[in-house]
Amino acid sequence: MENVQEYRADLAKLARVSHELNDLATPYLYQTVNFHSPGRIKPDDQLLSQLDILGNLHFNKLRLRCLRIRMGTDCTPKPFFRPTLHLHTTVKLRVMHLTQVDNVVVLQSLGVALKDATELERLSIWADDRAELSISSLVEDWHKPAPFRLRSLDIRGFSDIGIPAKSMWAAIPPTKLRELTLELGPSLLVQDPTEFWDASVEADLRPLRLRVNLGTRGIQEFISSFSGLEAFHLVPSDTLQPMEPIRVLVDALRRHHASTLKVLGLSPFLGGSKYVLDVPDIKYLVGALPDIEELRLNQASLNREVMQIALLLPRLRVAQIDLVHEDPATESIFLDFIVYLLRKGYARNLTYVAFDDTTVREIRRNPIRLSDGVSRVGYVGGTVLLNEEVFDWVRTSF
């Protein structure tokens, strides 16, 4: 059965012939499990009954490598985590994505399962922010560090960490972590996040890609503690704490990461036009970090000089603009001006223009124009700002 991956459909038929053949075929069929539920699961759900194998006693026979469970509104992944799911040591799970988690029991069950996931490399957990969950529920029963060393950790929607950051990094050692996404709040954001950044320096966290909504004081010292960042992305937060000045952050990036940084997102503020990049800021940014290929920035309304300077970045491929006040008419004004600049020779590599976390327009060349199709942020492959790994298997594109 050396080339079984080419014959999945035949294997699926073979698995129905007899118990003996089912035992032979099943491990090859379940290397990757993708489950996308659009809403509430019914007790007699046929798809769910087909996936009951995840809780089967024979689960240790599977060669599972990737598990992705994406749930719709009001639908936490309870069926797979009640009773508690145990991953046997023979299951070499490398990737796990859970989306729309709104139940603490699921997190606790996942924590039990991950104790045996010795080869796990990528973990994503997106919580329903209305559930006010804490990361501590995942690791509270771990009495020693995780057996895996993650390369990617994506945590969103949790109200807070629930334990000191030092304890979190002791449970999930970050020494091999190269991609970190951490979007927390509001509970954590009303505390002093300096403790988080101090603990991250002490734990030797040195990511290549960093996406966080913790733009408060302490982050400048963190990004100055190492070099090699390829992507730095501050996403919007509703914290009332003073944020690290943009000029200070850009200067730290220039001094420690200028030779490697290709992606920059500076959009950490909601409802505050005073934090919008002005002309001196964008001039300094373009001069300090000329190799940026993807840029995200805030704009209250079209500032022609700011956009003109931003499009001087010679390698710019992606421009993502957060409008302080969302308005389709404002988007059209931006797009018209960007196309005007492109026709004058600016940003010869610009391929995508996006607004907030919603629409994406593609730039066509010869002649320069906007594509007729509209895509969505999160579904544009080949980019960092506009791509979400957890969406890869339900992708729509241009």
C-alpha positions in Angstrom: 0.0 0.0 0.0 2.8 2.4 -0.8 0.9 4.7 -3.1 -2.4 4.8 -1.1 -2.5 8.6 -1.1 -3.4 8.5 -4.8 -6.3 6.2 -4.3 -8.4 7.7 -1.5 -11.7 7.1 -3.2 -10.9 3.5 -3.8 -9.8 3.1 -0.2 -13.0 4.5 1.1 -14.9 1.9 -0.9 -12.6 -0.8 0.3 -13.1 0.1 3.9 -16.8 -0.8 3.6 -16.2 -4.4 2.3 -15.2 -6.1 5.6 -13.9 -5.4 9.1 -10.5 -6.7 8.1 -10.2 -4.4 5.1 -11.6 -1.5 7.1 -8.8 -1.9 9.6 -6.3 -1.8 6.8 -7.7 1.1 5.0 -8.8 3.4 7.7 -5.4 4.6 8.9 -4.6 5.9 5.4 -7.9 7.7 5.1 -7.7 9.6 8.3 -4.3 11.3 8.1 -6.2 14.6 7.9 -9.6 15.3 9.3 -11.4 18.6 8.3 -14.8 19.2 9.8 -16.7 22.3 9.1 -20.1 22.7 10.7 -22.1 25.7 9.6 -24.3 25.7 12.7 -25.9 23.7 15.5 -25.4 19.9 15.3 -28.5 17.7 15.5 -28.5 14.5 17.5 -28.9 12.4 14.3 -26.3 14.4 12.3 -25.0 12.0 9.6 -21.7 13.7 9.1 -21.0 13.6 12.8 -21.8 9.9 13.0 -19.2 9.3 10.3 -16.6 11.1 12.4 -17.3 9.2 15.6 -14.1 7.3 14.9 -12.3 10.2 16.7 -13.7 8.9 20.0 -13.4 5.3 19.1 -11.3 2.9 21.2 -9.4 2.0 18.0 -8.3 5.7 17.6 -4.8 4.6 18.5 -4.6 2.8 15.1 -5.0 6.0 13.1 -2.1 7.8 11.4 -3.7 11.2 12.1 -1.5 14.1 11.2 -3.9 17.1 11.0 -7.1 17.7 12.8 -9.2 20.8 11.9 -12.6 21.4 13.6 -14.4 24.6 12.6 -17.8 25.1 14.2 -20.5 27.6 13.4 -22.4 29.9 15.7 -23.5 28.4 19.1 -21.7 25.2 18.3 -18.6 24.4 20.3 -16.8 21.2 19.4 -18.3 19.2 22.3 -19.0 16.0 20.4 -15.3 15.3 20.0 -14.2 16.3 23.5 -16.9 14.7 25.7 -15.9 12.3 27.1 -12.3 13.5 27.4 -10.4 12.8 24.2 -7.1 10.9 24.7 -4.5 11.0 22.0 -2.5 7.7 22.2 1.2 8.0 21.7 0.9 6.2 18.4 -1.0 9.1 17.0 1.6 11.5 15.5 -0.6 14.5 15.4 1.3 17.5 13.9 -1.5 20.1 13.3 -4.6 21.0 15.3 -7.0 23.9 14.6 -10.1 24.5 16.7 -12.4 27.4 15.8 -15.4 28.8 17.7 -14.6 27.3 21.1 -17.0 28.5 23.7 -16.8 25.9 26.4 -14.3 25.4 29.2 -14.8 21.6 29.2 -13.6 21.5 25.6 -10.4 23.3 26.6 -9.8 21.0 29.5 -10.3 17.9 27.4 -8.0 19.3 24.8 -5.4 19.8 27.4 -5.6 16.2 28.4 -5.3 15.1 24.7 -2.3 17.3 24.1 -0.3 15.6 26.8 0.5 12.8 24.4 0.8 14.9 21.2 4.6 14.5 21.2 5.0 15.7 17.6 2.5 18.6 17.5 4.0 21.5 15.6 1.1 23.9 14.9 -1.8 24.7 17.3 -4.6 27.1 16.7 -7.4 27.8 19.1 -9.9 30.5 18.3 -12.3 31.1 21.2 -15.7 32.8 21.2 -14.8 36.1 23.0 -18.3 36.1 24.6 -17.4 33.0 26.5 -14.7 34.8 28.5 -12.3 31.8 28.5 -8.8 31.8 29.9 -5.8 30.0 28.4 -5.1 28.6 31.9 -8.0 26.1 31.3 -5.9 24.4 28.6 -2.8 23.9 30.8 -4.1 23.8 34.3 -3.5 20.0 34.7 -0.1 20.0 33.2 2.5 19.2 35.9 5.4 19.4 33.5 6.2 21.1 30.2 4.3 20.0 27.1 5.9 17.1 25.3 5.9 19.0 22.0 7.8 22.1 20.8 5.5 24.2 18.7 6.6 26.1 15.6 3.3 27.9 15.3 0.8 29.0 18.1 -2.4 31.0 17.2 -4.5 32.0 20.2 -7.5 34.3 19.8 -10.6 35.4 21.6 -9.6 34.4 25.1 -10.3 37.0 27.8 -6.9 36.6 29.4 -4.1 34.1 30.1 -5.4 33.3 33.6 -1.9 32.5 34.9 1.4 34.5 34.9 3.0 34.6 31.5 6.0 33.0 33.0 3.9 29.9 33.9 2.3 29.8 30.4 5.8 29.7 28.7 6.9 27.1 31.2 4.0 24.9 30.1 4.4 25.6 26.4 8.2 26.3 25.9 8.6 28.8 23.0 12.2 28.0 22.1 11.2 26.6 18.7 8.2 28.9 18.2 8.5 30.8 14.9 5.0 32.1 14.5 3.0 33.6 17.3 -0.5 35.1 17.1 -1.9 36.3 20.4 -5.1 38.3 20.5 -6.5 38.6 24.0 -8.8 40.9 26.0 -10.4 42.8 27.4 -9.4 41.3 30.8 -5.7 41.1 30.1 -5.7 44.5 28.4 -6.8 46.3 31.5 -3.9 44.7 33.5 -0.2 45.5 33.0 1.0 43.5 29.9 4.6 44.5 30.6 4.7 41.3 32.6 3.9 39.3 29.5 6.7 40.9 27.4 9.2 40.5 30.3 8.4 36.8 30.6 8.7 36.4 26.9 12.2 37.8 26.9 13.1 35.5 29.8 11.6 32.5 28.0 13.8 33.2 24.9 10.8 33.7 22.6 12.3 34.7 19.2 9.5 34.5 16.5 9.9 35.1 12.9 6.3 36.2 12.6 4.5 38.1 15.4 0.9 39.1 15.4 -0.5 40.6 18.7 -2.9 43.1 20.1 -0.7 43.9 23.1 0.9 47.1 21.7 1.4 48.6 25.2 4.6 49.5 26.8 7.0 46.6 27.0 6.7 45.5 23.4 9.5 47.8 22.3 11.9 46.1 24.8 10.8 42.7 23.6 11.4 43.3 19.9 14.8 44.9 20.8 15.8 41.7 22.5 16.5 39.7 19.3 16.8 40.0 15.6 15.3 38.3 12.5 11.6 39.3 12.5 10.0 38.8 9.1 6.5 39.9 10.0 5.4 42.3 12.7 1.6 42.9 13.0 -0.2 44.9 15.6 -3.9 44.3 15.3 -6.7 46.5 16.7 -7.4 46.4 20.4 -9.8 48.3 22.7 -7.4 48.8 25.5 -7.4 52.2 27.3 -3.8 51.9 28.3 -1.2 54.1 26.7 0.2 52.4 23.6 3.8 52.4 22.6 4.4 55.3 20.2 4.5 54.2 16.6 7.8 56.0 16.0 9.4 54.1 18.9 8.3 50.8 17.5 9.5 51.6 13.9 12.8 52.7 15.3 13.2 49.4 17.2 12.3 47.5 14.1 14.8 49.5 12.1 17.7 48.8 14.5 17.1 45.1 15.0 15.0 43.7 12.1 15.5 46.0 9.0 17.4 43.3 7.0 14.6 40.7 7.4 11.3 42.5 8.0 9.0 42.2 5.0 5.5 42.5 6.6 4.4 45.4 8.8 1.0 46.0 10.3 0.5 49.0 12.5 -3.2 49.1 13.3 -3.5 48.8 17.0 -6.2 51.3 17.8 -10.0 51.3 17.6 -12.0 54.5 17.5 -9.0 56.9 17.8 -7.9 59.0 14.8 -5.0 60.5 16.8 -3.1 57.3 16.3 -3.4 57.4 12.5 -0.1 57.6 10.7 0.6 61.2 9.7 3.0 62.4 7.0 6.2 62.6 9.3 5.4 59.0 10.5 5.0 57.5 7.1 8.1 59.3 5.8 10.1 57.9 8.7 8.7 54.4 8.1 9.5 54.3 4.4 13.0 55.6 5.0 13.7 53.2 7.9 12.2 50.1 6.4 12.4 50.3 2.6 12.1 46.6 2.0 8.5 46.2 3.3 6.4 44.1 0.9 3.1 44.1 2.9 1.9 47.1 4.8 -1.2 47.7 7.0 -2.1 51.2 8.4 -4.9 53.3 9.8 -6.5 56.2 7.9 -9.5 58.3 9.0 -10.0 59.6 5.5 -7.9 59.8 2.4 -4.6 61.7 3.1 -3.2 61.9 -0.4 0.4 62.6 0.8 0.4 59.7 3.2 -0.7 57.3 0.5 1.6 58.7 -2.0 4.6 58.2 0.3 3.5 54.7 1.3 3.4 53.7 -2.3 7.0 54.7 -2.7 8.0 51.4 -1.1 9.6 49.7 -4.1 8.6 46.1 -3.2 5.1 46.8 -1.9 2.8 44.0 -2.9 -0.1 44.3 -0.3 -1.7 47.5 1.1 -4.3 46.9 3.8 -6.0 50.0 5.0 -8.1 50.3 8.2 -10.7 53.0 7.9 -11.6 54.7 11.2 -15.1 55.0 9.9 -16.1 52.2 7.5 -17.8 53.6 4.4 -18.0 52.0 0.9 -17.8 55.5 -0.6 -14.5 56.1 1.2 -13.1 52.8 -0.1 -13.9 53.9 -3.6 -12.1 57.2 -3.0 -9.0 55.3 -1.8 -9.1 52.9 -4.7 -9.5 55.6 -7.3 -6.5 57.5 -5.9 -4.3 54.3 -5.7 -5.1 53.4 -9.3 -4.2 57.0 -10.3 -0.8 56.7 -8.6 -0.1 53.3 -10.1 -0.7 54.7 -13.6 1.9 57.4 -12.7 4.5 54.6 -12.0 4.1 54.2 -8.2 4.3 50.8 -6.5 5.0 48.7 -9.6 4.7 45.5 -7.6 1.4 46.3 -5.8 -1.0 43.3 -6.3 -3.7 43.6 -3.5 -5.5 46.4 -1.8 -7.6 45.4 1.2 -9.8 47.3 3.6 -10.1 46.4 7.3 -10.7 42.7 7.7 -13.2 42.5 4.9 -12.7 43.0 1.2 -9.7 42.6 -1.0 -9.3 43.9 -4.6 -6.6 42.6 -6.9 -4.6 45.0 -9.2 -4.4 43.9 -12.8 -1.7 45.2 -15.2 -1.4 46.1 -18.9 -3.5 48.1 -18.5 -3.6 49.0 -14.8 -7.1 48.4 -13.4 -8.9 46.8 -10.5 -10.1 43.2 -10.9 -13.8 42.7 -11.3 -13.8 40.0 -8.5 -13.7 40.8 -4.8 -12.1 38.4 -2.4 -12.0 38.4 1.4 -9.2 39.0 3.9 -8.0 35.6 5.2 -8.4 33.8 1.8 -5.5 35.3 -0.3 -2.7 32.8 -0.5 0.9 33.8 -1.0 0.5 36.7 1.5 0.8 37.1 5.2 -1.6 39.9 6.1 -4.4 38.6 3.9 -4.0 34.8 4.6 -5.3 32.7 7.5 -4.0 29.1 7.6 -7.1 27.8 9.3 -9.1 28.9 6.3 -7.0 27.0 3.8 -9.4 24.1 3.4 -12.5 26.2 2.8 -10.7 28.7 0.5 -12.4 31.0 -1.9 -10.2 33.3 -4.0 -10.2 35.5 -7.1 
